Amino acid sequence: MANTKALSHEERKTAKRTARKNAAPKAARTEPRGSNKKKLKSLSKGQSKR
């Protein structure tokens, strides 16, 4: 997207919307979301520390 500093608010909105529409679609995920999260051990799930 070009420099939009000189544009008014409404012009900036339309410029962003057209840029979003013209962008190439994102590829599907190769791995599930959150797969890098730390996994909890089943014992520690229900117990609070104190």
N, C-alpha and C positions, 0 to 999 in steps of 0.2 A: 504494500500500500504506500502511496506517495505521502509527502509531508502535508499534514492537514492543519498546520498551525494557523494558516491564513483563512481557513474556511469558518463559516458560522456553525453553530451547533447543529442545526437541521441539515446543512450540507454535509457536515461530518458524519451524521447518522446515515444518510443515504449512501455516502461513499463507502462506509464500513459495511453496510448491508450488501451492496453490489459486490464488494470484494469477497464477502463471505459466500455469496451465491456462485461466484466464478471460481472459487477455490476447488481444487481436486478433492474428491471424497477420501476420507481416511480409510486405511485398510483395516480389515477385521483384526481383532486381537489374536495374537498367536498363543498367549498363555492367559489364564483367567486373572481377573483383577484381584489384587491383594495376595497374589501367590508368593510375594517376597516378604510378607508379614511374618513376624515371629509366631510360631505355633505354640499354644499353651499345652503343657502336660495336663492330662485329665485330672490328676490329683489336685492341682493348684487352682482349678477353676472355681470351686465353690468355697474355698477357704480364704478368709481375710487374715491379714498378718496379726492384727491385734483386735 
